[in-house]
Amino acid sequence: MYRYASDVLDFRTEQHPPSIPQAHGLNVEASPTTPAERHVLRVLVVENETRAADTLVQGLLRQGYHAESVATGGHALQAHHQVDLVLLDVDLPDLDGLEVCRGIRAVSDTPIIAVTARGSELDRVLGLQAGADDYLVKPYGFRELLARIEAVMRRARPRQAASRTIDHGLLRIDATTREISIGGRSIELTRKEFDLLHLLASQPGTVISRRQLMAQVWDDTWSHRGRTIDTHVSSLRGKLGSSSWVITVRGVGFRLGHP
């Protein structure tokens, strides 16, 4: 849980609800810049501890940010398109936070700050390699978080729109028109088949877990959908004309192949 002590956010258990101080990091006047001096950012807090999420959201709101929270990786994968910055807890109940980070980064340049109790050098390296723009270890000072948000957003320069077309050998995927072709021959896919193939093609060479596929294609991380994925993969292979386009990695998930 969060605990405010000398402007530090601590996640050790408290017997009493945390109070939000008026003069320790959460006072607008204490912020390096005021809302009038900056673009009001939309921040998504991904945190499964309700009290911790509420406290952080309240603090960000007091600083002039637009902030909201979700408690699962699946919801984060659905909501990140609507925000300017993601504060991502690596320890989530449904998906591993690094998996969520890779999923967001595969389809979006939205800045991500990983916020976690995992503080080893290896954990930091893995977080940054997964696509996080910064890595903050709990407990941390709220003013430090604000400074890191400002720094990350300064580095996030306007980028050209990401290419909406993916070319992988003879395979071409146009995300704008949702058209698929192989060697110039058009392939008709269902909506879910397209989403499945596009997700795999967005991360070529990467094995996408079944849970991530369920989260991003079917918006579902909790229920066990039997052979839903296998059925769609089988149909997709048939339409693409080769089982080598989608490779099964036993016990993990699937990756895009290259016949």
Legacy VTK file of the C-alpha trace (Angstrom):
# vtk DataFile Version 3.0
C-alpha trace
ASCII
DATASET POLYDATA
POINTS 259 float
0.000 0.000 0.000
1.016 3.596 -0.349
2.281 5.333 2.743
3.120 9.003 2.695
6.069 9.745 4.940
8.446 12.543 4.007
6.812 12.543 0.582
7.616 8.843 -0.003
5.152 6.387 -1.484
5.597 3.143 0.457
3.811 -0.093 -0.364
4.088 -1.747 3.053
0.811 -2.614 4.772
-0.814 0.082 6.896
-3.416 -0.378 9.615
-5.026 2.965 8.849
-6.025 4.427 5.494
-3.311 6.635 4.032
-3.907 10.352 4.222
-2.924 12.707 1.450
-0.856 15.595 2.783
-1.408 19.089 1.494
2.212 20.190 1.410
4.293 17.121 0.574
4.434 16.727 -3.178
0.689 16.856 -3.731
0.366 20.633 -3.517
0.137 22.080 -7.005
2.473 24.926 -6.021
5.172 22.385 -5.153
5.171 20.916 -8.665
7.980 21.964 -11.055
5.319 23.311 -13.439
1.675 24.192 -13.118
-1.107 22.841 -15.337
-1.317 26.181 -17.114
2.326 25.829 -18.151
2.018 22.353 -19.622
-0.254 20.229 -21.718
-2.652 18.415 -19.404
-1.616 14.786 -19.685
-3.911 11.794 -19.541
-2.277 9.237 -17.254
-3.288 5.592 -16.904
-2.320 4.020 -13.573
-2.091 0.235 -13.847
-2.164 -1.009 -10.250
-4.115 -3.901 -8.716
-3.968 -2.569 -5.120
-7.109 -0.452 -4.865
-5.928 1.882 -2.088
-2.559 2.368 -3.758
-4.187 3.153 -7.103
-6.689 5.564 -5.561
-3.984 7.417 -3.648
-1.794 7.802 -6.706
-4.698 8.887 -8.909
-5.726 11.500 -6.326
-2.177 12.821 -6.179
-1.956 13.125 -9.969
-5.347 14.831 -10.126
-4.158 17.403 -7.586
-1.218 18.111 -9.856
-3.570 18.913 -12.717
-3.250 15.665 -14.645
-6.165 13.659 -15.971
-5.702 10.301 -14.236
-7.588 7.034 -14.023
-6.685 3.515 -12.979
-7.194 -0.086 -14.058
-6.365 -3.176 -12.026
-5.342 -5.735 -14.665
-3.009 -6.100 -17.598
-5.911 -6.989 -19.843
-7.655 -3.709 -19.088
-4.369 -1.848 -19.609
-4.014 -3.357 -23.075
-7.502 -2.091 -23.899
-7.176 1.398 -22.373
-3.644 2.550 -23.250
-4.763 3.945 -26.628
-6.745 6.656 -24.825
-3.920 8.122 -22.685
-0.623 9.989 -23.039
1.342 8.086 -20.381
1.126 4.713 -18.622
2.333 4.093 -15.054
2.616 0.318 -15.125
2.973 -1.909 -12.073
4.911 -4.989 -13.151
3.147 -7.268 -10.644
-0.387 -7.808 -11.949
-2.918 -10.567 -11.248
-3.618 -11.673 -14.812
-0.639 -10.888 -17.060
2.998 -10.283 -16.272
3.679 -6.546 -16.429
6.593 -7.018 -18.828
4.264 -8.882 -21.168
1.817 -5.981 -20.975
4.647 -3.544 -21.646
5.706 -5.447 -24.762
2.092 -5.633 -25.918
1.642 -1.866 -25.642
4.970 -1.118 -27.246
4.231 -3.391 -30.204
1.341 -1.194 -31.309
1.977 2.188 -29.708
4.651 4.750 -28.810
2.773 5.777 -25.642
5.413 6.473 -22.943
5.531 3.865 -20.169
7.045 4.190 -16.700
7.353 0.816 -14.988
6.564 1.144 -11.284
7.435 -1.923 -9.242
8.934 -3.394 -6.097
11.341 -5.404 -8.252
14.547 -3.456 -7.800
17.434 -5.643 -8.978
19.630 -4.623 -11.879
18.292 -7.549 -13.917
14.699 -6.458 -13.267
15.518 -2.931 -14.431
17.206 -4.234 -17.572
14.277 -6.521 -18.385
11.814 -3.677 -17.859
13.666 -1.327 -20.170
14.175 -4.066 -22.762
10.431 -4.773 -22.670
9.836 -1.209 -23.825
9.519 0.884 -20.660
10.825 4.444 -21.031
11.743 4.619 -17.350
11.792 2.330 -14.304
10.855 3.417 -10.785
11.254 1.182 -7.720
8.815 1.254 -4.793
8.824 2.949 -2.355
9.541 6.223 -4.128
9.082 9.935 -3.572
6.047 11.478 -5.223
8.065 14.494 -6.365
10.550 12.103 -7.967
7.666 10.481 -9.852
6.502 13.907 -11.057
10.024 14.755 -12.200
10.319 11.455 -14.070
6.963 12.031 -15.751
8.142 15.467 -16.896
11.455 14.012 -18.149
9.818 11.150 -20.046
7.313 13.480 -21.684
10.092 15.889 -22.710
11.809 13.020 -24.503
8.576 11.899 -26.159
8.851 14.089 -29.227
6.061 14.102 -31.801
6.713 11.159 -34.075
5.498 10.447 -37.539
2.492 8.174 -37.491
3.638 4.595 -37.247
3.475 2.727 -40.506
0.075 1.143 -40.922
1.442 -1.429 -43.340
3.482 -4.471 -42.312
5.519 -6.373 -44.917
6.825 -9.796 -43.943
8.214 -11.657 -46.918
5.320 -12.159 -49.328
2.833 -11.232 -46.621
1.437 -7.676 -46.535
-0.910 -6.411 -43.836
-2.612 -3.039 -44.223
-4.036 -2.039 -40.844
-5.845 0.979 -42.309
-7.944 -0.960 -44.772
-7.669 -4.252 -42.831
-6.552 -6.022 -45.993
-4.216 -9.006 -46.211
-2.345 -10.197 -49.269
0.306 -12.811 -50.041
2.349 -12.155 -53.163
-0.319 -9.701 -54.288
-3.162 -12.225 -53.833
-5.883 -10.907 -51.532
-6.807 -13.070 -48.525
-10.214 -12.781 -46.860
-10.027 -13.018 -43.048
-12.541 -12.649 -40.268
-12.124 -9.793 -37.802
-10.540 -11.990 -35.132
-8.285 -13.738 -37.646
-7.039 -10.356 -38.847
-6.450 -9.103 -35.284
-4.594 -12.313 -34.405
-2.329 -12.158 -37.450
-1.718 -8.423 -37.078
-0.654 -8.855 -33.439
1.803 -11.622 -34.356
3.162 -9.579 -37.282
3.567 -6.510 -35.049
6.168 -8.443 -33.041
7.990 -10.617 -35.596
10.274 -13.159 -33.975
8.550 -12.758 -30.609
6.515 -15.531 -29.036
3.122 -14.126 -28.006
1.597 -15.989 -25.083
-1.907 -17.386 -25.170
-2.922 -15.064 -22.331
-1.713 -12.004 -24.225
-3.555 -13.137 -27.345
-6.731 -13.592 -25.313
-6.260 -10.149 -23.748
-5.589 -8.210 -26.939
-7.675 -10.086 -29.483
-10.584 -11.292 -27.368
-10.413 -8.719 -24.516
-10.398 -11.605 -22.059
-7.676 -12.647 -19.619
-9.691 -14.611 -17.086
-11.824 -17.244 -18.751
-10.445 -20.336 -20.413
-11.811 -20.263 -23.940
-10.981 -23.901 -24.717
-9.637 -24.215 -28.228
-10.713 -20.743 -29.374
-7.179 -19.665 -30.255
-6.260 -23.028 -31.815
-9.379 -22.965 -33.980
-8.590 -19.486 -35.280
-4.912 -20.358 -35.832
-5.916 -23.450 -37.805
-8.306 -21.440 -39.953
-5.686 -18.732 -40.452
-3.080 -21.241 -41.586
-5.521 -22.691 -44.083
-6.356 -19.314 -45.586
-2.693 -18.269 -45.762
-1.877 -21.525 -47.534
0.803 -22.809 -45.167
1.032 -23.902 -41.536
4.483 -22.271 -41.421
2.997 -18.760 -41.275
1.974 -19.275 -37.651
4.388 -21.291 -35.485
3.192 -22.992 -32.299
5.587 -22.785 -29.350
4.391 -25.532 -27.036
3.409 -24.439 -23.558
3.865 -20.750 -24.401
1.985 -19.418 -27.417
2.586 -18.536 -31.053
4.909 -16.520 -33.272
4.866 -15.392 -36.882
6.684 -17.725 -39.245
8.332 -17.207 -42.627
7.625 -19.966 -45.184
LINES 1 260
259 0 1 2 3 4 5 6 7 8 9 10 11 12 13 14 15 16 17 18 19 20 21 22 23 24 25 26 27 28 29 30 31 32 33 34 35 36 37 38 39 40 41 42 43 44 45 46 47 48 49 50 51 52 53 54 55 56 57 58 59 60 61 62 63 64 65 66 67 68 69 70 71 72 73 74 75 76 77 78 79 80 81 82 83 84 85 86 87 88 89 90 91 92 93 94 95 96 97 98 99 100 101 102 103 104 105 106 107 108 109 110 111 112 113 114 115 116 117 118 119 120 121 122 123 124 125 126 127 128 129 130 131 132 133 134 135 136 137 138 139 140 141 142 143 144 145 146 147 148 149 150 151 152 153 154 155 156 157 158 159 160 161 162 163 164 165 166 167 168 169 170 171 172 173 174 175 176 177 178 179 180 181 182 183 184 185 186 187 188 189 190 191 192 193 194 195 196 197 198 199 200 201 202 203 204 205 206 207 208 209 210 211 212 213 214 215 216 217 218 219 220 221 222 223 224 225 226 227 228 229 230 231 232 233 234 235 236 237 238 239 240 241 242 243 244 245 246 247 248 249 250 251 252 253 254 255 256 257 258
